[in-house]
């Protein structure tokens, strides 16, 4: 389950970048009306900034999940070893 969530977090930036690139590809000059062109440019900038922030968060969260997964694996192995040692000692 952690691996799936981590994978989703690492893909989220790619998913959100597609609309940002589409807005950028249109270009603000092609919108026609100056006010619309200006607002489209502002929106593209704001979107890119937001996507960048979400990407930073997603990468950090994915790294933390990797650490959590490692810790669970280590604890699971340690518990199994302790249980085996306890069974052999009885």
PyMOL Python script that loads the backbone (N, CA, C, O; Angstrom):
from pymol import cmd

cmd.read_pdbstr("""\
ATOM      1  N   UNK A   1       0.815  -1.191   0.000  1.00  0.00           N
ATOM      2  CA  UNK A   1       0.000   0.000   0.000  1.00  0.00           C
ATOM      3  C   UNK A   1       0.864   1.264   0.000  1.00  0.00           C
ATOM      4  O   UNK A   1       0.580   2.213  -0.730  1.00  0.00           O
ATOM      5  N   UNK A   2       1.923   1.271   0.824  1.00  0.00           N
ATOM      6  CA  UNK A   2       2.805   2.435   0.857  1.00  0.00           C
ATOM      7  C   UNK A   2       3.469   2.661  -0.491  1.00  0.00           C
ATOM      8  O   UNK A   2       3.637   3.801  -0.924  1.00  0.00           O
ATOM      9  N   UNK A   3       3.846   1.575  -1.154  1.00  0.00           N
ATOM     10  CA  UNK A   3       4.489   1.703  -2.463  1.00  0.00           C
ATOM     11  C   UNK A   3       3.538   2.329  -3.475  1.00  0.00           C
ATOM     12  O   UNK A   3       3.958   3.131  -4.310  1.00  0.00           O
ATOM     13  N   UNK A   4       2.270   1.970  -3.405  1.00  0.00           N
ATOM     14  CA  UNK A   4       1.282   2.533  -4.334  1.00  0.00           C
ATOM     15  C   UNK A   4       1.100   4.035  -4.092  1.00  0.00           C
ATOM     16  O   UNK A   4       1.064   4.822  -5.037  1.00  0.00           O
ATOM     17  N   UNK A   5       0.989   4.416  -2.843  1.00  0.00           N
ATOM     18  CA  UNK A   5       0.838   5.834  -2.509  1.00  0.00           C
ATOM     19  C   UNK A   5       2.081   6.600  -2.935  1.00  0.00           C
ATOM     20  O   UNK A   5       1.984   7.687  -3.504  1.00  0.00           O
ATOM     21  N   UNK A   6       3.250   6.029  -2.657  1.00  0.00           N
ATOM     22  CA  UNK A   6       4.503   6.673  -3.054  1.00  0.00           C
ATOM     23  C   UNK A   6       4.554   6.853  -4.566  1.00  0.00           C
ATOM     24  O   UNK A   6       4.965   7.907  -5.052  1.00  0.00           O
ATOM     25  N   UNK A   7       4.140   5.835  -5.311  1.00  0.00           N
ATOM     26  CA  UNK A   7       4.111   5.934  -6.770  1.00  0.00           C
ATOM     27  C   UNK A   7       3.168   7.024  -7.247  1.00  0.00           C
ATOM     28  O   UNK A   7       3.487   7.765  -8.176  1.00  0.00           O
ATOM     29  N   UNK A   8       2.006   7.124  -6.612  1.00  0.00           N
ATOM     30  CA  UNK A   8       1.052   8.177  -6.981  1.00  0.00           C
ATOM     31  C   UNK A   8       1.628   9.559  -6.710  1.00  0.00           C
ATOM     32  O   UNK A   8       1.443  10.482  -7.504  1.00  0.00           O
ATOM     33  N   UNK A   9       2.321   9.699  -5.596  1.00  0.00           N
ATOM     34  CA  UNK A   9       2.912  10.993  -5.263  1.00  0.00           C
ATOM     35  C   UNK A   9       3.997  11.384  -6.257  1.00  0.00           C
ATOM     36  O   UNK A   9       4.130  12.560  -6.597  1.00  0.00           O
ATOM     37  N   UNK A  10       4.765  10.422  -6.718  1.00  0.00           N
ATOM     38  CA  UNK A  10       5.831  10.745  -7.666  1.00  0.00           C
ATOM     39  C   UNK A  10       5.278  11.062  -9.053  1.00  0.00           C
ATOM     40  O   UNK A  10       5.921  11.766  -9.833  1.00  0.00           O
ATOM     41  N   UNK A  11       4.086  10.545  -9.363  1.00  0.00           N
ATOM     42  CA  UNK A  11       3.487  10.817 -10.678  1.00  0.00           C
ATOM     43  C   UNK A  11       2.636  12.079 -10.707  1.00  0.00           C
ATOM     44  O   UNK A  11       2.306  12.577 -11.783  1.00  0.00           O
ATOM     45  N   UNK A  12       2.281  12.594  -9.551  1.00  0.00           N
ATOM     46  CA  UNK A  12       1.335  13.710  -9.516  1.00  0.00           C
ATOM     47  C   UNK A  12       1.863  14.947 -10.241  1.00  0.00           C
ATOM     48  O   UNK A  12       1.098  15.640 -10.911  1.00  0.00           O
ATOM     49  N   UNK A  13       3.141  15.229 -10.118  1.00  0.00           N
ATOM     50  CA  UNK A  13       3.697  16.397 -10.792  1.00  0.00           C
ATOM     51  C   UNK A  13       3.601  16.247 -12.297  1.00  0.00           C
ATOM     52  O   UNK A  13       3.257  17.199 -12.998  1.00  0.00           O
ATOM     53  N   UNK A  14       3.901  15.058 -12.799  1.00  0.00           N
ATOM     54  CA  UNK A  14       3.792  14.828 -14.239  1.00  0.00           C
ATOM     55  C   UNK A  14       2.360  15.033 -14.715  1.00  0.00           C
ATOM     56  O   UNK A  14       2.127  15.629 -15.767  1.00  0.00           O
ATOM     57  N   UNK A  15       1.408  14.539 -13.940  1.00  0.00           N
ATOM     58  CA  UNK A  15      -0.001  14.666 -14.312  1.00  0.00           C
ATOM     59  C   UNK A  15      -0.410  16.137 -14.358  1.00  0.00           C
ATOM     60  O   UNK A  15      -1.116  16.554 -15.276  1.00  0.00           O
ATOM     61  N   UNK A  16       0.022  16.912 -13.389  1.00  0.00           N
ATOM     62  CA  UNK A  16      -0.365  18.317 -13.318  1.00  0.00           C
ATOM     63  C   UNK A  16       0.428  19.204 -14.271  1.00  0.00           C
ATOM     64  O   UNK A  16      -0.021  20.298 -14.612  1.00  0.00           O
ATOM     65  N   UNK A  17       1.595  18.749 -14.704  1.00  0.00           N
ATOM     66  CA  UNK A  17       2.385  19.537 -15.642  1.00  0.00           C
ATOM     67  C   UNK A  17       1.744  19.618 -17.018  1.00  0.00           C
ATOM     68  O   UNK A  17       1.924  20.613 -17.720  1.00  0.00           O
ATOM     69  N   UNK A  18       1.000  18.595 -17.418  1.00  0.00           N
ATOM     70  CA  UNK A  18       0.390  18.593 -18.748  1.00  0.00           C
ATOM     71  C   UNK A  18      -0.492  19.819 -18.984  1.00  0.00           C
ATOM     72  O   UNK A  18      -0.327  20.481 -20.009  1.00  0.00           O
ATOM     73  N   UNK A  19      -1.431  20.153 -18.075  1.00  0.00           N
ATOM     74  CA  UNK A  19      -2.232  21.363 -18.302  1.00  0.00           C
ATOM     75  C   UNK A  19      -1.383  22.636 -18.306  1.00  0.00           C
ATOM     76  O   UNK A  19      -1.657  23.558 -19.074  1.00  0.00           O
ATOM     77  N   UNK A  20      -0.358  22.693 -17.457  1.00  0.00           N
ATOM     78  CA  UNK A  20       0.506  23.875 -17.417  1.00  0.00           C
ATOM     79  C   UNK A  20       1.228  24.050 -18.744  1.00  0.00           C
ATOM     80  O   UNK A  20       1.347  25.168 -19.245  1.00  0.00           O
ATOM     81  N   UNK A  21       1.707  22.957 -19.311  1.00  0.00           N
ATOM     82  CA  UNK A  21       2.377  23.027 -20.605  1.00  0.00           C
ATOM     83  C   UNK A  21       1.404  23.425 -21.705  1.00  0.00           C
ATOM     84  O   UNK A  21       1.771  24.168 -22.614  1.00  0.00           O
ATOM     85  N   UNK A  22       0.174  22.941 -21.634  1.00  0.00           N
ATOM     86  CA  UNK A  22      -0.831  23.295 -22.638  1.00  0.00           C
ATOM     87  C   UNK A  22      -1.116  24.795 -22.603  1.00  0.00           C
ATOM     88  O   UNK A  22      -1.243  25.428 -23.651  1.00  0.00           O
ATOM     89  N   UNK A  23      -1.216  25.361 -21.412  1.00  0.00           N
ATOM     90  CA  UNK A  23      -1.443  26.804 -21.288  1.00  0.00           C
ATOM     91  C   UNK A  23      -0.250  27.559 -21.845  1.00  0.00           C
ATOM     92  O   UNK A  23      -0.407  28.556 -22.551  1.00  0.00           O
ATOM     93  N   UNK A  24       0.935  27.083 -21.526  1.00  0.00           N
ATOM     94  CA  UNK A  24       2.150  27.726 -22.008  1.00  0.00           C
ATOM     95  C   UNK A  24       2.254  27.642 -23.524  1.00  0.00           C
ATOM     96  O   UNK A  24       2.689  28.595 -24.172  1.00  0.00           O
ATOM     97  N   UNK A  25       1.858  26.507 -24.093  1.00  0.00           N
ATOM     98  CA  UNK A  25       1.936  26.316 -25.542  1.00  0.00           C
ATOM     99  C   UNK A  25       0.991  27.236 -26.300  1.00  0.00           C
ATOM    100  O   UNK A  25       1.298  27.639 -27.422  1.00  0.00           O
ATOM    101  N   UNK A  26      -0.153  27.576 -25.709  1.00  0.00           N
ATOM    102  CA  UNK A  26      -1.100  28.475 -26.373  1.00  0.00           C
ATOM    103  C   UNK A  26      -0.458  29.840 -26.568  1.00  0.00           C
ATOM    104  O   UNK A  26      -0.619  30.466 -27.615  1.00  0.00           O
ATOM    105  N   UNK A  27       0.253  30.288 -25.576  1.00  0.00           N
ATOM    106  CA  UNK A  27       0.893  31.594 -25.663  1.00  0.00           C
ATOM    107  C   UNK A  27      -0.102  32.697 -25.367  1.00  0.00           C
ATOM    108  O   UNK A  27      -1.253  32.633 -25.798  1.00  0.00           O
ATOM    109  N   UNK A  28       0.329  33.691 -24.647  1.00  0.00           N
ATOM    110  CA  UNK A  28      -0.593  34.745 -24.245  1.00  0.00           C
ATOM    111  C   UNK A  28      -0.979  35.639 -25.410  1.00  0.00           C
ATOM    112  O   UNK A  28      -2.070  36.209 -25.390  1.00  0.00           O
ATOM    113  N   UNK A  29      -0.152  35.787 -26.404  1.00  0.00           N
ATOM    114  CA  UNK A  29      -0.470  36.639 -27.551  1.00  0.00           C
ATOM    115  C   UNK A  29      -1.582  36.085 -28.412  1.00  0.00           C
ATOM    116  O   UNK A  29      -2.232  36.838 -29.139  1.00  0.00           O
ATOM    117  N   UNK A  30      -1.816  34.791 -28.349  1.00  0.00           N
ATOM    118  CA  UNK A  30      -2.829  34.158 -29.184  1.00  0.00           C
ATOM    119  C   UNK A  30      -4.229  34.271 -28.601  1.00  0.00           C
ATOM    120  O   UNK A  30      -5.196  33.873 -29.249  1.00  0.00           O
ATOM    121  N   UNK A  31      -4.356  34.796 -27.412  1.00  0.00           N
ATOM    122  CA  UNK A  31      -5.670  34.898 -26.783  1.00  0.00           C
ATOM    123  C   UNK A  31      -6.503  36.025 -27.388  1.00  0.00           C
ATOM    124  O   UNK A  31      -7.722  36.044 -27.221  1.00  0.00           O
ATOM    125  N   UNK A  32      -5.870  36.960 -28.085  1.00  0.00           N
ATOM    126  CA  UNK A  32      -6.613  38.029 -28.747  1.00  0.00           C
ATOM    127  C   UNK A  32      -6.680  39.290 -27.912  1.00  0.00           C
ATOM    128  O   UNK A  32      -5.849  40.182 -28.086  1.00  0.00           O
ATOM    129  N   UNK A  33      -7.620  39.388 -27.034  1.00  0.00           N
ATOM    130  CA  UNK A  33      -7.835  40.578 -26.209  1.00  0.00           C
ATOM    131  C   UNK A  33      -6.676  40.721 -25.220  1.00  0.00           C
ATOM    132  O   UNK A  33      -6.268  39.751 -24.581  1.00  0.00           O
ATOM    133  N   UNK A  34      -6.156  41.936 -25.105  1.00  0.00           N
ATOM    134  CA  UNK A  34      -4.988  42.181 -24.257  1.00  0.00           C
ATOM    135  C   UNK A  34      -5.243  41.775 -22.807  1.00  0.00           C
ATOM    136  O   UNK A  34      -4.390  41.141 -22.186  1.00  0.00           O
ATOM    137  N   UNK A  35      -6.393  42.130 -22.265  1.00  0.00           N
ATOM    138  CA  UNK A  35      -6.689  41.789 -20.865  1.00  0.00           C
ATOM    139  C   UNK A  35      -6.733  40.278 -20.678  1.00  0.00           C
ATOM    140  O   UNK A  35      -6.250  39.757 -19.673  1.00  0.00           O
ATOM    141  N   UNK A  36      -7.313  39.578 -21.647  1.00  0.00           N
ATOM    142  CA  UNK A  36      -7.368  38.120 -21.571  1.00  0.00           C
ATOM    143  C   UNK A  36      -5.969  37.529 -21.693  1.00  0.00           C
ATOM    144  O   UNK A  36      -5.621  36.587 -20.981  1.00  0.00           O
ATOM    145  N   UNK A  37      -5.173  38.085 -22.594  1.00  0.00           N
ATOM    146  CA  UNK A  37      -3.798  37.611 -22.759  1.00  0.00           C
ATOM    147  C   UNK A  37      -3.004  37.787 -21.475  1.00  0.00           C
ATOM    148  O   UNK A  37      -2.279  36.889 -21.046  1.00  0.00           O
ATOM    149  N   UNK A  38      -3.155  38.974 -20.863  1.00  0.00           N
ATOM    150  CA  UNK A  38      -2.436  39.238 -19.610  1.00  0.00           C
ATOM    151  C   UNK A  38      -2.872  38.276 -18.515  1.00  0.00           C
ATOM    152  O   UNK A  38      -2.043  37.715 -17.798  1.00  0.00           O
ATOM    153  N   UNK A  39      -4.175  38.093 -18.394  1.00  0.00           N
ATOM    154  CA  UNK A  39      -4.690  37.205 -17.334  1.00  0.00           C
ATOM    155  C   UNK A  39      -4.272  35.765 -17.577  1.00  0.00           C
ATOM    156  O   UNK A  39      -3.965  35.036 -16.634  1.00  0.00           O
ATOM    157  N   UNK A  40      -4.260  35.350 -18.851  1.00  0.00           N
ATOM    158  CA  UNK A  40      -3.825  33.996 -19.181  1.00  0.00           C
ATOM    159  C   UNK A  40      -2.363  33.799 -18.799  1.00  0.00           C
ATOM    160  O   UNK A  40      -1.986  32.745 -18.287  1.00  0.00           O
ATOM    161  N   UNK A  41      -1.545  34.813 -19.048  1.00  0.00           N
ATOM    162  CA  UNK A  41      -0.138  34.744 -18.651  1.00  0.00           C
ATOM    163  C   UNK A  41       0.020  34.644 -17.146  1.00  0.00           C
ATOM    164  O   UNK A  41       0.824  33.855 -16.650  1.00  0.00           O
ATOM    165  N   UNK A  42      -0.752  35.451 -16.414  1.00  0.00           N
ATOM    166  CA  UNK A  42      -0.711  35.397 -14.949  1.00  0.00           C
ATOM    167  C   UNK A  42      -1.153  34.032 -14.439  1.00  0.00           C
ATOM    168  O   UNK A  42      -0.543  33.457 -13.537  1.00  0.00           O
ATOM    169  N   UNK A  43      -2.224  33.530 -15.037  1.00  0.00           N
ATOM    170  CA  UNK A  43      -2.721  32.223 -14.617  1.00  0.00           C
ATOM    171  C   UNK A  43      -1.663  31.146 -14.857  1.00  0.00           C
ATOM    172  O   UNK A  43      -1.429  30.294 -14.000  1.00  0.00           O
ATOM    173  N   UNK A  44      -1.030  31.191 -16.027  1.00  0.00           N
ATOM    174  CA  UNK A  44       0.019  30.215 -16.332  1.00  0.00           C
ATOM    175  C   UNK A  44       1.161  30.275 -15.330  1.00  0.00           C
ATOM    176  O   UNK A  44       1.679  29.245 -14.900  1.00  0.00           O
ATOM    177  N   UNK A  45       1.548  31.499 -14.962  1.00  0.00           N
ATOM    178  CA  UNK A  45       2.620  31.659 -13.974  1.00  0.00           C
ATOM    179  C   UNK A  45       2.200  31.112 -12.608  1.00  0.00           C
ATOM    180  O   UNK A  45       2.960  30.404 -11.948  1.00  0.00           O
ATOM    181  N   UNK A  46       0.973  31.455 -12.198  1.00  0.00           N
ATOM    182  CA  UNK A  46       0.472  30.969 -10.909  1.00  0.00           C
ATOM    183  C   UNK A  46       0.346  29.451 -10.904  1.00  0.00           C
ATOM    184  O   UNK A  46       0.684  28.793  -9.920  1.00  0.00           O
ATOM    185  N   UNK A  47      -0.142  28.906 -12.009  1.00  0.00           N
ATOM    186  CA  UNK A  47      -0.303  27.456 -12.123  1.00  0.00           C
ATOM    187  C   UNK A  47       1.065  26.783 -12.014  1.00  0.00           C
ATOM    188  O   UNK A  47       1.225  25.808 -11.279  1.00  0.00           O
ATOM    189  N   UNK A  48       2.044  27.302 -12.743  1.00  0.00           N
ATOM    190  CA  UNK A  48       3.387  26.709 -12.713  1.00  0.00           C
ATOM    191  C   UNK A  48       3.976  26.764 -11.312  1.00  0.00           C
ATOM    192  O   UNK A  48       4.597  25.804 -10.856  1.00  0.00           O
ATOM    193  N   UNK A  49       3.781  27.894 -10.628  1.00  0.00           N
ATOM    194  CA  UNK A  49       4.277  28.017  -9.258  1.00  0.00           C
ATOM    195  C   UNK A  49       3.603  26.980  -8.359  1.00  0.00           C
ATOM    196  O   UNK A  49       4.268  26.286  -7.590  1.00  0.00           O
ATOM    197  N   UNK A  50       2.282  26.884  -8.466  1.00  0.00           N
ATOM    198  CA  UNK A  50       1.534  25.918  -7.651  1.00  0.00           C
ATOM    199  C   UNK A  50       1.953  24.492  -7.932  1.00  0.00           C
ATOM    200  O   UNK A  50       2.102  23.688  -7.011  1.00  0.00           O
ATOM    201  N   UNK A  51       2.144  24.174  -9.207  1.00  0.00           N
ATOM    202  CA  UNK A  51       2.575  22.826  -9.589  1.00  0.00           C
ATOM    203  C   UNK A  51       3.947  22.537  -8.991  1.00  0.00           C
ATOM    204  O   UNK A  51       4.205  21.435  -8.509  1.00  0.00           O
ATOM    205  N   UNK A  52       4.815  23.528  -9.028  1.00  0.00           N
ATOM    206  CA  UNK A  52       6.143  23.353  -8.439  1.00  0.00           C
ATOM    207  C   UNK A  52       6.070  23.060  -6.952  1.00  0.00           C
ATOM    208  O   UNK A  52       6.780  22.190  -6.448  1.00  0.00           O
ATOM    209  N   UNK A  53       5.207  23.792  -6.248  1.00  0.00           N
ATOM    210  CA  UNK A  53       5.051  23.574  -4.803  1.00  0.00           C
ATOM    211  C   UNK A  53       4.473  22.194  -4.511  1.00  0.00           C
ATOM    212  O   UNK A  53       4.931  21.496  -3.606  1.00  0.00           O
ATOM    213  N   UNK A  54       3.460  21.807  -5.290  1.00  0.00           N
ATOM    214  CA  UNK A  54       2.870  20.473  -5.110  1.00  0.00           C
ATOM    215  C   UNK A  54       3.918  19.408  -5.393  1.00  0.00           C
ATOM    216  O   UNK A  54       3.995  18.404  -4.685  1.00  0.00           O
ATOM    217  N   UNK A  55       4.723  19.623  -6.428  1.00  0.00           N
ATOM    218  CA  UNK A  55       5.785  18.674  -6.753  1.00  0.00           C
ATOM    219  C   UNK A  55       6.788  18.528  -5.623  1.00  0.00           C
ATOM    220  O   UNK A  55       7.214  17.418  -5.303  1.00  0.00           O
ATOM    221  N   UNK A  56       7.170  19.662  -5.012  1.00  0.00           N
ATOM    222  CA  UNK A  56       8.095  19.610  -3.872  1.00  0.00           C
ATOM    223  C   UNK A  56       7.487  18.810  -2.723  1.00  0.00           C
ATOM    224  O   UNK A  56       8.146  17.955  -2.131  1.00  0.00           O
ATOM    225  N   UNK A  57       6.228  19.096  -2.417  1.00  0.00           N
ATOM    226  CA  UNK A  57       5.547  18.372  -1.347  1.00  0.00           C
ATOM    227  C   UNK A  57       5.470  16.884  -1.666  1.00  0.00           C
ATOM    228  O   UNK A  57       5.748  16.042  -0.812  1.00  0.00           O
ATOM    229  N   UNK A  58       5.090  16.568  -2.902  1.00  0.00           N
ATOM    230  CA  UNK A  58       4.927  15.164  -3.293  1.00  0.00           C
ATOM    231  C   UNK A  58       6.254  14.416  -3.198  1.00  0.00           C
ATOM    232  O   UNK A  58       6.298  13.281  -2.722  1.00  0.00           O
ATOM    233  N   UNK A  59       7.339  15.054  -3.654  1.00  0.00           N
ATOM    234  CA  UNK A  59       8.656  14.403  -3.559  1.00  0.00           C
ATOM    235  C   UNK A  59       9.047  14.175  -2.101  1.00  0.00           C
ATOM    236  O   UNK A  59       9.543  13.106  -1.744  1.00  0.00           O
ATOM    237  N   UNK A  60       8.822  15.183  -1.264  1.00  0.00           N
ATOM    238  CA  UNK A  60       9.143  15.037   0.166  1.00  0.00           C
ATOM    239  C   UNK A  60       8.313  13.937   0.807  1.00  0.00           C
ATOM    240  O   UNK A  60       8.831  13.122   1.571  1.00  0.00           O
ATOM    241  N   UNK A  61       7.028  13.918   0.496  1.00  0.00           N
ATOM    242  CA  UNK A  61       6.151  12.886   1.057  1.00  0.00           C
ATOM    243  C   UNK A  61       6.578  11.503   0.582  1.00  0.00           C
ATOM    244  O   UNK A  61       6.556  10.550   1.361  1.00  0.00           O
ATOM    245  N   UNK A  62       6.967  11.379  -0.692  1.00  0.00           N
ATOM    246  CA  UNK A  62       7.414  10.088  -1.221  1.00  0.00           C
ATOM    247  C   UNK A  62       8.690   9.631  -0.515  1.00  0.00           C
ATOM    248  O   UNK A  62       8.841   8.449  -0.208  1.00  0.00           O
ATOM    249  N   UNK A  63       9.605  10.566  -0.259  1.00  0.00           N
ATOM    250  CA  UNK A  63      10.836  10.217   0.457  1.00  0.00           C
ATOM    251  C   UNK A  63      10.524   9.746   1.878  1.00  0.00           C
ATOM    252  O   UNK A  63      11.111   8.774   2.356  1.00  0.00           O
ATOM    253  N   UNK A  64       9.618  10.423   2.539  1.00  0.00           N
ATOM    254  CA  UNK A  64       9.240  10.026   3.900  1.00  0.00           C
ATOM    255  C   UNK A  64       8.594   8.647   3.890  1.00  0.00           C
ATOM    256  O   UNK A  64       8.873   7.824   4.762  1.00  0.00           O
ATOM    257  N   UNK A  65       7.733   8.390   2.911  1.00  0.00           N
ATOM    258  CA  UNK A  65       7.108   7.065   2.816  1.00  0.00           C
ATOM    259  C   UNK A  65       8.148   5.979   2.575  1.00  0.00           C
ATOM    260  O   UNK A  65       8.011   4.865   3.082  1.00  0.00           O
ATOM    261  N   UNK A  66       9.183   6.293   1.808  1.00  0.00           N
ATOM    262  CA  UNK A  66      10.263   5.329   1.598  1.00  0.00           C
ATOM    263  C   UNK A  66      10.943   5.016   2.925  1.00  0.00           C
ATOM    264  O   UNK A  66      11.231   3.856   3.217  1.00  0.00           O
ATOM    265  N   UNK A  67      11.201   6.043   3.728  1.00  0.00           N
ATOM    266  CA  UNK A  67      11.815   5.835   5.042  1.00  0.00           C
ATOM    267  C   UNK A  67      10.897   5.028   5.959  1.00  0.00           C
ATOM    268  O   UNK A  67      11.359   4.137   6.671  1.00  0.00           O
ATOM    269  N   UNK A  68       9.609   5.334   5.942  1.00  0.00           N
ATOM    270  CA  UNK A  68       8.643   4.593   6.760  1.00  0.00           C
ATOM    271  C   UNK A  68       8.626   3.130   6.344  1.00  0.00           C
ATOM    272  O   UNK A  68       8.628   2.235   7.190  1.00  0.00           O
ATOM    273  N   UNK A  69       8.609   2.892   5.044  1.00  0.00           N
ATOM    274  CA  UNK A  69       8.590   1.513   4.541  1.00  0.00           C
ATOM    275  C   UNK A  69       9.842   0.756   4.984  1.00  0.00           C
ATOM    276  O   UNK A  69       9.759  -0.404   5.387  1.00  0.00           O
ATOM    277  N   UNK A  70      10.996   1.411   4.909  1.00  0.00           N
ATOM    278  CA  UNK A  70      12.245   0.777   5.361  1.00  0.00           C
ATOM    279  C   UNK A  70      12.185   0.441   6.848  1.00  0.00           C
ATOM    280  O   UNK A  70      12.585  -0.645   7.266  1.00  0.00           O
ATOM    281  N   UNK A  71      11.686   1.377   7.630  1.00  0.00           N
ATOM    282  CA  UNK A  71      11.586   1.147   9.073  1.00  0.00           C
ATOM    283  C   UNK A  71      10.647  -0.015   9.389  1.00  0.00           C
ATOM    284  O   UNK A  71      10.947  -0.841  10.250  1.00  0.00           O
ATOM    285  N   UNK A  72       9.512  -0.078   8.695  1.00  0.00           N
ATOM    286  CA  UNK A  72       8.591  -1.201   8.897  1.00  0.00           C
ATOM    287  C   UNK A  72       9.255  -2.520   8.530  1.00  0.00           C
ATOM    288  O   UNK A  72       9.104  -3.513   9.242  1.00  0.00           O
ATOM    289  N   UNK A  73       9.992  -2.534   7.417  1.00  0.00           N
ATOM    290  CA  UNK A  73      10.677  -3.759   7.006  1.00  0.00           C
ATOM    291  C   UNK A  73      11.700  -4.189   8.052  1.00  0.00           C
ATOM    292  O   UNK A  73      11.798  -5.369   8.390  1.00  0.00           O
ATOM    293  N   UNK A  74      12.468  -3.213   8.566  1.00  0.00           N
ATOM    294  CA  UNK A  74      13.470  -3.527   9.585  1.00  0.00           C
ATOM    295  C   UNK A  74      12.812  -4.029  10.874  1.00  0.00           C
ATOM    296  O   UNK A  74      13.286  -4.988  11.482  1.00  0.00           O
ATOM    297  N   UNK A  75      11.732  -3.386  11.283  1.00  0.00           N
ATOM    298  CA  UNK A  75      11.019  -3.825  12.490  1.00  0.00           C
ATOM    299  C   UNK A  75      10.417  -5.210  12.308  1.00  0.00           C
ATOM    300  O   UNK A  75      10.445  -6.032  13.225  1.00  0.00           O
ATOM    301  N   UNK A  76       9.877  -5.465  11.132  1.00  0.00           N
ATOM    302  CA  UNK A  76       9.289  -6.768  10.841  1.00  0.00           C
ATOM    303  C   UNK A  76      10.351  -7.861  10.907  1.00  0.00           C
ATOM    304  O   UNK A  76      10.122  -8.924  11.485  1.00  0.00           O
ATOM    305  N   UNK A  77      11.505  -7.597  10.318  1.00  0.00           N
ATOM    306  CA  UNK A  77      12.601  -8.559  10.347  1.00  0.00           C
ATOM    307  C   UNK A  77      13.093  -8.769  11.777  1.00  0.00           C
ATOM    308  O   UNK A  77      13.335  -9.902  12.193  1.00  0.00           O
ATOM    309  N   UNK A  78      13.240  -7.690  12.519  1.00  0.00           N
ATOM    310  CA  UNK A  78      13.696  -7.786  13.904  1.00  0.00           C
ATOM    311  C   UNK A  78      12.709  -8.580  14.756  1.00  0.00           C
ATOM    312  O   UNK A  78      13.111  -9.417  15.564  1.00  0.00           O
ATOM    313  N   UNK A  79      11.426  -8.316  14.573  1.00  0.00           N
ATOM    314  CA  UNK A  79      10.403  -9.049  15.315  1.00  0.00           C
ATOM    315  C   UNK A  79      10.441 -10.531  14.970  1.00  0.00           C
ATOM    316  O   UNK A  79      10.343 -11.378  15.858  1.00  0.00           O
ATOM    317  N   UNK A  80      10.582 -10.848  13.693  1.00  0.00           N
ATOM    318  CA  UNK A  80      10.645 -12.252  13.276  1.00  0.00           C
ATOM    319  C   UNK A  80      11.851 -12.946  13.899  1.00  0.00           C
ATOM    320  O   UNK A  80      11.749 -14.087  14.349  1.00  0.00           O
ATOM    321  N   UNK A  81      12.993 -12.261  13.928  1.00  0.00           N
ATOM    322  CA  UNK A  81      14.193 -12.843  14.529  1.00  0.00           C
ATOM    323  C   UNK A  81      14.004 -13.063  16.030  1.00  0.00           C
ATOM    324  O   UNK A  81      14.396 -14.102  16.560  1.00  0.00           O
ATOM    325  N   UNK A  82      13.410 -12.093  16.710  1.00  0.00           N
ATOM    326  CA  UNK A  82      13.172 -12.219  18.154  1.00  0.00           C
ATOM    327  C   UNK A  82      12.198 -13.357  18.460  1.00  0.00           C
ATOM    328  O   UNK A  82      12.407 -14.120  19.403  1.00  0.00           O
ATOM    329  N   UNK A  83      11.139 -13.470  17.664  1.00  0.00           N
ATOM    330  CA  UNK A  83      10.176 -14.557  17.867  1.00  0.00           C
ATOM    331  C   UNK A  83      10.814 -15.915  17.621  1.00  0.00           C
ATOM    332  O   UNK A  83      10.551 -16.875  18.346  1.00  0.00           O
ATOM    333  N   UNK A  84      11.657 -15.991  16.593  1.00  0.00           N
ATOM    334  CA  UNK A  84      12.334 -17.255  16.308  1.00  0.00           C
ATOM    335  C   UNK A  84      13.283 -17.605  17.452  1.00  0.00           C
ATOM    336  O   UNK A  84      13.345 -18.760  17.873  1.00  0.00           O
ATOM    337  N   UNK A  85      14.017 -16.624  17.952  1.00  0.00           N
ATOM    338  CA  UNK A  85      14.938 -16.871  19.068  1.00  0.00           C
ATOM    339  C   UNK A  85      14.166 -17.292  20.321  1.00  0.00           C
ATOM    340  O   UNK A  85      14.616 -18.170  21.058  1.00  0.00           O
ATOM    341  N   UNK A  86      13.021 -16.679  20.564  1.00  0.00           N
ATOM    342  CA  UNK A  86      12.210 -17.038  21.732  1.00  0.00           C
ATOM    343  C   UNK A  86      11.672 -18.455  21.601  1.00  0.00           C
ATOM    344  O   UNK A  86      11.623 -19.190  22.587  1.00  0.00           O
ATOM    345  N   UNK A  87      11.268 -18.847  20.401  1.00  0.00           N
ATOM    346  CA  UNK A  87      10.765 -20.207  20.179  1.00  0.00           C
ATOM    347  C   UNK A  87      11.863 -21.245  20.335  1.00  0.00           C
ATOM    348  O   UNK A  87      11.619 -22.342  20.839  1.00  0.00           O
ATOM    349  N   UNK A  88      13.065 -20.906  19.906  1.00  0.00           N
ATOM    350  CA  UNK A  88      14.180 -21.843  20.023  1.00  0.00           C
ATOM    351  C   UNK A  88      14.628 -21.973  21.477  1.00  0.00           C
ATOM    352  O   UNK A  88      15.129 -23.019  21.889  1.00  0.00           O
ATOM    353  N   UNK A  89      14.442 -20.900  22.249  1.00  0.00           N
ATOM    354  CA  UNK A  89      14.852 -20.914  23.649  1.00  0.00           C
ATOM    355  C   UNK A  89      13.863 -21.615  24.569  1.00  0.00           C
ATOM    356  O   UNK A  89      14.200 -21.912  25.715  1.00  0.00           O
ATOM    357  N   UNK A  90      12.650 -21.887  24.092  1.00  0.00           N
ATOM    358  CA  UNK A  90      11.649 -22.508  24.971  1.00  0.00           C
ATOM    359  C   UNK A  90      11.803 -23.978  25.071  1.00  0.00           C
ATOM    360  O   UNK A  90      11.034 -24.634  25.774  1.00  0.00           O
TER     361      UNK A  90
END
""", "prot")
cmd.dss("prot")
cmd.show_as("cartoon", "prot")
cmd.util.cbc("prot")
cmd.orient("prot")
